[in-house]
């Protein structure tokens, strides 16, 4: 994996009109069937959360597109913390590239964009979590310099 992105790929902050494509990417890449539902009309919860994210100066929903077609997405949350001498961290989640576009360098370019945005915001570290079963994703993130050094826990509420 890695390499340069296909010609014509660009990244930008998501707009409300992108939401159906973003939810479709999240549903396509989900390990849990039915967790996300891209059928139209979208669940109103998606729109409410999008508006909350869009209004939050420390949250970005980024889309990658070619010829106005959304083919990738990620969420970046910028989190202040007292560790790292009061340094900010970038937390990346919801990273998706359309199945048919994988292996073409879009994911690599998307993560480079995440690093650029995080440096621009003065973050000291970037962090992300990926499911234990996503072996290809583990190799991908390691190829970008991410290290496996924490054990994460999650609890449904």
DODO-269041 format. One line per field, with one value per residue (C-alpha): residue number from 1; y, z, x. Coordinates in steps of 0.1 Angstrom, whole numbers, plus 5000, padded with zeros to 4 digits. Each point is the difference from the previous one (the first is absolute). Last residue first. Example, Ala and Ser with C-alpha at 12.3 -4.5 7.8 and 13.67 -1.06 7.14 Angstrom:
2
resi <- [2, 1]
c2 <- [4989, 4966]
c3 <- [5071, 5007]
c1 <- [5137, 4986]
END
This chain:
157
resi <- [157, 156, 155, 154, 153, 152, 151, 150, 149, 148, 147, 146, 145, 144, 143, 142, 141, 140, 139, 138, 137, 136, 135, 134, 133, 132, 131, 130, 129, 128, 127, 126, 125, 124, 123, 122, 121, 120, 119, 118, 117, 116, 115, 114, 113, 112, 111, 110, 109, 108, 107, 106, 105, 104, 103, 102, 101, 100, 99, 98, 97, 96, 95, 94, 93, 92, 91, 90, 89, 88, 87, 86, 85, 84, 83, 82, 81, 80, 79, 78, 77, 76, 75, 74, 73, 72, 71, 70, 69, 68, 67, 66, 65, 64, 63, 62, 61, 60, 59, 58, 57, 56, 55, 54, 53, 52, 51, 50, 49, 48, 47, 46, 45, 44, 43, 42, 41, 40, 39, 38, 37, 36, 35, 34, 33, 32, 31, 30, 29, 28, 27, 26, 25, 24, 23, 22, 21, 20, 19, 18, 17, 16, 15, 14, 13, 12, 11, 10, 9, 8, 7, 6, 5, 4, 3, 2, 1]
c2 <- [5026, 4976, 4995, 5003, 4992, 5008, 4985, 5023, 4998, 4990, 5026, 5023, 5007, 5001, 4963, 4992, 5015, 4978, 4969, 5004, 5008, 4968, 4981, 5014, 4973, 5019, 5030, 5033, 5028, 5033, 5024, 5030, 5017, 5035, 5019, 5036, 5005, 5001, 4969, 4983, 5012, 4988, 4966, 4996, 5009, 4974, 4976, 5007, 4997, 4966, 4990, 5012, 4981, 4977, 4969, 5005, 5018, 4973, 4996, 5037, 5015, 5003, 5016, 5004, 5011, 5022, 5015, 5030, 5009, 5033, 5006, 5012, 4988, 4968, 4991, 5027, 4994, 5019, 4979, 5007, 4976, 4988, 4981, 4982, 4995, 4985, 4996, 5030, 5006, 5036, 4990, 4982, 5005, 4997, 5011, 5015, 5003, 5024, 5004, 5025, 5031, 4982, 5013, 4974, 4973, 5010, 5004, 4965, 4986, 5014, 4988, 4965, 4998, 5007, 4965, 5005, 5001, 4980, 4968, 5004, 4981, 4997, 4973, 4977, 4974, 5006, 4999, 5033, 5010, 5003, 5016, 5027, 5006, 5003, 5024, 5022, 4999, 5009, 5028, 5018, 5025, 5011, 5012, 4982, 5019, 4995, 4975, 4996, 4971, 5010, 4978, 4968, 5002, 4995, 4969, 4981, 4964]
c3 <- [5263, 4981, 5016, 4983, 5011, 4982, 5006, 4992, 4982, 4964, 4982, 4971, 4975, 4968, 4992, 5035, 4991, 4968, 5017, 5027, 4974, 4982, 5033, 5008, 5025, 5030, 4992, 4994, 5023, 4992, 5014, 4988, 5021, 5009, 4983, 4990, 4979, 4968, 5010, 5004, 4966, 4983, 5017, 4991, 4964, 5000, 5013, 4970, 4976, 5013, 4999, 4964, 4988, 4975, 5022, 5009, 4974, 4995, 5038, 5004, 5024, 5037, 5031, 5026, 5026, 5006, 5033, 4998, 5031, 5017, 5023, 5035, 5008, 4980, 5025, 5011, 4972, 4973, 4974, 4963, 4984, 4965, 4981, 4968, 4965, 4966, 4966, 4998, 4963, 4988, 4973, 5026, 5036, 5035, 5028, 5034, 5031, 5023, 5037, 5023, 4988, 5007, 4979, 4972, 5026, 5015, 4966, 4989, 5033, 4993, 4963, 5010, 5027, 4975, 4985, 4964, 4975, 4984, 5009, 5012, 5032, 5025, 5027, 4978, 4995, 5024, 4982, 4983, 4968, 4978, 5027, 5006, 4962, 4996, 5030, 4982, 4967, 5016, 5020, 4972, 4995, 5036, 4992, 5007, 5004, 4970, 4984, 4963, 4978, 4963, 4993, 5020, 5034, 5004, 5015, 5029, 5002]
c1 <- [4762, 5024, 5033, 5034, 5036, 5032, 5034, 5029, 5033, 4994, 5020, 4990, 5027, 4980, 5008, 4987, 4967, 4997, 5012, 4973, 4974, 5008, 4996, 4966, 4989, 5013, 4978, 5018, 5007, 5016, 5025, 5019, 5026, 5013, 4972, 5008, 4968, 5020, 5018, 4966, 4988, 5032, 4998, 4964, 5008, 5028, 4974, 4977, 5029, 5008, 4964, 4997, 5031, 4983, 4998, 4964, 4978, 4973, 4996, 4993, 5026, 4991, 5015, 4972, 5025, 5031, 5008, 5023, 5019, 5006, 5029, 4999, 5035, 4996, 4973, 4976, 4976, 4981, 4982, 4998, 4974, 5006, 4973, 5008, 4986, 5007, 4984, 4977, 4993, 5006, 5024, 5022, 4992, 5014, 4979, 5010, 4978, 5018, 4995, 5017, 4980, 4968, 4971, 5005, 5001, 4967, 4985, 5012, 4986, 4965, 5002, 5010, 4974, 4973, 5005, 5007, 4971, 5014, 5018, 5036, 4995, 5028, 5003, 4979, 5028, 5029, 5034, 4991, 5018, 4970, 4979, 5026, 5004, 4962, 4998, 5026, 4982, 4966, 5017, 5017, 4972, 5005, 5035, 5032, 5033, 5022, 5023, 5009, 5007, 5006, 5030, 4999, 5017, 5037, 5016, 4986, 4990]
END
